[in-house]
Amino acid sequence: MVKEWLQGLVDVLVDSYNPNLFLASHVADGAVKRVGEMDTAFPHRNAEIMLVFVSIWPDAAQDEAMIAETRALYKAVEPYMGGYYDNIEFDRDAATGNYGPAYARLRKVKHQVDPENLFRLNSNIEPAA
């Protein structure tokens, strides 16, 4: 999620161009911004745009290099980001911070509806004890 388009972000994206790395964007405005940050589980209501990175390559011999290149692009863009969309798989350790101020409330809800943590394959919220 990008909070604001800045020249530095544009520069990183232009300088990182690779025909095997596809970047899609989704404008997050309108109804998304009319909901308060604490009204749902999705706290990124102030984001301007969501960036989606997709890497493709035809040869398995390129796996290591392309994965490294994709991770490097994300690392370069990360300072301009303000979190990620929670239904997209991501580093599980980052989930706590990504939910922001809603995390404590979401843990309580998770404890009520899924105390055994059956639904844990996404950006997991640990049930409250």
C-alpha positions as CSV (number, residue, x, y, z in Angstrom):
1,M,0.0,0.0,0.0
2,V,1.4,3.4,-1.0
3,K,0.4,6.3,1.1
4,E,1.6,8.9,-1.4
5,W,3.1,8.9,-4.9
6,L,6.6,10.5,-4.5
7,Q,9.3,11.1,-7.1
8,G,11.6,8.7,-5.3
9,L,9.1,5.9,-5.7
10,V,8.7,6.6,-9.4
11,D,12.5,6.7,-9.8
12,V,12.8,3.3,-8.1
13,L,10.2,1.8,-10.3
14,V,11.7,3.2,-13.5
15,D,15.2,2.2,-12.5
16,S,14.2,-1.3,-11.6
17,Y,12.4,-2.1,-14.9
18,N,12.7,-5.7,-15.9
19,P,10.4,-7.3,-18.5
20,N,10.0,-10.4,-16.3
21,L,8.7,-8.3,-13.4
22,F,5.1,-7.2,-13.8
23,L,3.8,-4.4,-11.6
24,A,0.1,-3.8,-11.3
25,S,-1.6,-1.1,-9.4
26,H,-5.0,-0.6,-7.8
27,V,-6.3,2.8,-6.8
28,A,-7.5,2.8,-3.2
29,D,-9.9,5.7,-2.9
30,G,-13.6,6.4,-2.8
31,A,-15.5,3.9,-0.5
32,V,-12.2,2.5,0.9
33,K,-11.4,5.9,2.4
34,R,-14.9,6.5,3.7
35,V,-14.4,3.8,6.3
36,G,-12.5,4.5,9.5
37,E,-9.2,2.7,10.2
38,M,-10.6,0.9,13.2
39,D,-14.0,0.0,11.6
40,T,-12.7,-3.2,9.8
41,A,-9.8,-5.6,10.0
42,F,-8.2,-3.7,7.0
43,P,-6.4,-0.7,8.5
44,H,-4.8,0.8,5.4
45,R,-7.7,3.2,4.6
46,N,-5.4,6.1,3.9
47,A,-3.5,4.4,1.1
48,E,-3.5,6.1,-2.3
49,I,-2.7,2.9,-4.3
50,M,-1.9,-0.8,-3.9
51,L,1.1,-2.2,-5.9
52,V,1.1,-5.8,-6.9
53,F,4.4,-7.4,-7.9
54,V,4.3,-10.4,-10.2
55,S,7.5,-12.2,-11.4
56,I,7.5,-14.6,-14.3
57,W,10.3,-16.4,-16.1
58,P,10.4,-19.4,-18.5
59,D,13.4,-21.3,-17.2
60,A,13.8,-22.9,-13.8
61,A,17.5,-22.2,-14.0
62,Q,16.6,-18.5,-13.5
63,D,14.7,-19.2,-10.2
64,E,17.4,-18.0,-7.8
65,A,18.3,-14.9,-9.8
66,M,14.7,-13.8,-10.4
67,I,13.5,-14.4,-6.8
68,A,16.5,-12.3,-5.7
69,E,15.7,-9.6,-8.2
70,T,12.0,-9.5,-7.1
71,R,13.0,-9.3,-3.5
72,A,15.4,-6.5,-4.2
73,L,12.7,-4.5,-6.0
74,Y,10.4,-4.9,-3.1
75,K,13.1,-3.8,-0.7
76,A,13.7,-0.7,-2.8
77,V,10.0,0.1,-2.8
78,E,9.4,-0.8,0.8
79,P,10.3,2.7,2.3
80,Y,7.3,4.1,0.3
81,M,4.9,1.5,1.5
82,G,2.6,1.6,4.4
83,G,1.7,-2.1,4.8
84,Y,0.2,-4.8,2.6
85,Y,-3.2,-6.2,1.7
86,D,-3.9,-8.8,4.3
87,N,-5.3,-11.5,2.0
88,I,-2.0,-11.7,0.2
89,E,0.6,-14.1,1.6
90,F,3.5,-12.3,3.2
91,D,6.2,-12.7,5.8
92,R,4.2,-14.0,8.8
93,D,6.3,-12.0,11.2
94,A,5.1,-8.8,9.6
95,A,1.4,-9.5,10.2
96,T,1.2,-8.1,13.7
97,G,2.4,-4.7,12.6
98,N,0.4,-4.7,9.4
99,Y,-2.9,-4.8,11.2
100,G,-1.8,-1.7,13.1
101,P,-4.1,-0.4,15.9
102,A,-6.8,-3.1,15.0
103,Y,-4.6,-6.0,15.9
104,A,-5.5,-6.3,19.6
105,R,-9.2,-6.2,18.8
106,L,-8.8,-8.7,16.0
107,R,-7.0,-11.2,18.4
108,K,-10.1,-11.1,20.7
109,V,-12.4,-11.7,17.7
110,K,-10.2,-14.6,16.5
111,H,-10.3,-16.1,20.0
112,Q,-14.1,-16.1,19.9
113,V,-14.5,-17.5,16.4
114,D,-11.3,-19.6,15.8
115,P,-9.7,-20.4,19.2
116,E,-7.8,-23.3,17.7
117,N,-6.4,-21.1,14.9
118,L,-7.6,-23.4,12.1
119,F,-7.7,-20.4,9.7
120,R,-4.0,-19.6,9.8
121,L,-2.6,-19.9,6.3
122,N,-3.0,-16.2,5.4
123,S,-1.5,-13.3,7.3
124,N,-2.4,-14.9,10.6
125,I,-3.8,-13.3,13.7
126,E,-3.0,-15.3,16.7
127,P,-6.0,-15.9,18.9
128,A,-5.9,-14.0,22.2
129,A,-5.3,-16.3,25.2
